[in-house]
């Protein structure tokens, strides 16, 4: 029995020491940047709600009629809004927030027109043929 205790005692001590050490999760360097902070998650949620609000505005019948009068297909506008960066979506939503409550759709259409014009000039879109 003493022989067995002499063999098992060092093993038990080693296991207890190793078990009491803090466990550190190692994250590979390629995945370290993939962690999402709370601020990033909240801003992504805000951008998604802003994008949804813009799409709801563009789905209105009077907005689509005004777009057609200006020679822009509503489907093209929806595709361009989907392609906007997060900063552009936030900027557009802020412009919508700053509009007076009783404002007409012309202000919103003007904002869409300007954003599409700027992205067209930068070569990111191909909506207006007169930009070339």
C-alpha positions in Angstrom: 0.0 0.0 0.0 2.9 2.4 0.8 4.4 1.7 -2.6 1.2 2.6 -4.3 0.8 5.8 -2.2 4.4 6.8 -3.2 3.6 6.5 -6.9 0.2 8.1 -6.8 1.0 11.0 -4.4 3.4 12.9 -6.9 0.9 12.4 -9.7 -1.9 13.8 -7.6 0.2 16.7 -6.5 1.1 17.4 -10.2 -2.5 17.2 -11.3 -3.7 19.5 -8.5 -1.0 22.1 -9.3 -1.8 22.0 -13.0 -5.5 22.2 -12.3 -5.1 25.3 -10.1 -3.3 27.3 -12.8 -5.4 29.8 -14.7 -6.6 28.7 -18.0 -5.8 31.2 -20.8 -7.7 30.9 -24.0 -5.4 31.6 -26.9 -6.9 33.3 -29.9 -5.0 33.1 -33.1 -3.8 36.5 -34.5 -6.1 36.1 -37.5 -9.2 35.9 -35.3 -8.2 38.5 -32.8 -9.5 41.3 -35.0 -12.8 39.4 -35.5 -14.0 40.1 -32.0 -17.0 42.5 -32.0 -17.2 45.2 -29.3 -20.5 46.4 -27.8 -20.1 49.7 -29.6 -19.7 48.0 -33.0 -22.8 45.9 -32.4 -24.9 48.9 -31.4 -23.7 50.9 -34.4 -24.4 48.0 -36.7 -27.9 47.8 -35.3 -28.3 51.6 -35.8 -27.1 51.4 -39.4 -29.5 48.5 -40.1 -32.5 50.5 -38.7 -31.3 53.6 -40.7 -31.1 51.5 -43.9 -34.6 50.1 -43.2 -36.0 53.6 -42.7 -34.5 54.8 -46.0 -35.9 51.8 -47.8 -39.4 52.5 -46.3 -39.2 56.1 -47.5 -38.2 54.9 -51.0 -41.0 52.4 -51.1 -43.6 55.1 -50.9 -45.6 55.7 -54.1 -45.1 59.4 -54.3 -41.3 59.0 -53.9 -41.2 56.4 -56.7 -43.2 58.7 -58.9 -40.8 61.5 -58.3 -37.8 59.2 -59.0 -39.4 58.2 -62.3 -40.0 61.9 -63.2 -36.3 62.5 -62.7 -35.4 59.5 -64.9 -34.3 57.1 -62.2 -35.7 53.6 -61.8 -36.8 52.7 -58.3 -35.1 49.3 -58.5 -31.8 51.0 -59.3 -32.2 53.3 -56.3 -32.9 50.3 -54.0 -29.7 48.6 -55.3 -27.7 51.7 -54.7 -29.0 52.2 -51.2 -28.0 48.6 -50.5 -24.5 49.3 -51.8 -24.1 52.5 -49.6 -21.4 52.3 -46.9 -22.4 52.6 -43.2 -21.2 56.2 -43.0 -23.3 57.2 -46.1 -26.4 55.5 -44.6 -25.9 57.3 -41.3 -25.4 60.6 -43.2 -28.5 60.1 -45.2 -30.6 59.2 -42.1 -29.3 62.3 -40.4 -30.4 64.4 -43.3 -33.8 62.8 -43.1 -34.0 63.6 -39.4 -33.1 67.2 -40.0 -35.9 67.8 -42.5 -38.9 69.6 -41.1 -41.9 67.4 -40.2 -44.2 68.8 -42.8 -41.5 68.8 -45.6 -42.3 67.4 -48.9 -40.6 64.5 -50.5 -38.5 66.8 -52.6 -35.9 67.2 -49.9 -35.5 63.5 -49.5 -35.3 63.0 -53.2 -32.7 65.8 -53.4 -30.6 64.0 -50.7 -30.9 60.7 -52.7 -30.0 62.5 -55.9 -26.9 64.1 -54.3 -25.7 60.9 -52.8 -26.2 59.0 -56.0 -24.5 61.8 -57.9 -21.5 61.8 -55.7 -21.1 58.0 -55.9 -21.5 58.3 -59.7 -18.7 60.9 -59.9 -16.5 58.7 -57.7 -17.2 55.8 -60.2 -18.9 53.6 -57.6 -22.2 53.6 -59.4 -23.5 54.2 -62.9 -26.9 55.8 -62.5 -26.7 59.1 -64.4 -25.3 59.0 -67.9 -24.5 62.8 -67.9 -21.8 62.4 -65.3 -19.2 60.9 -67.7 
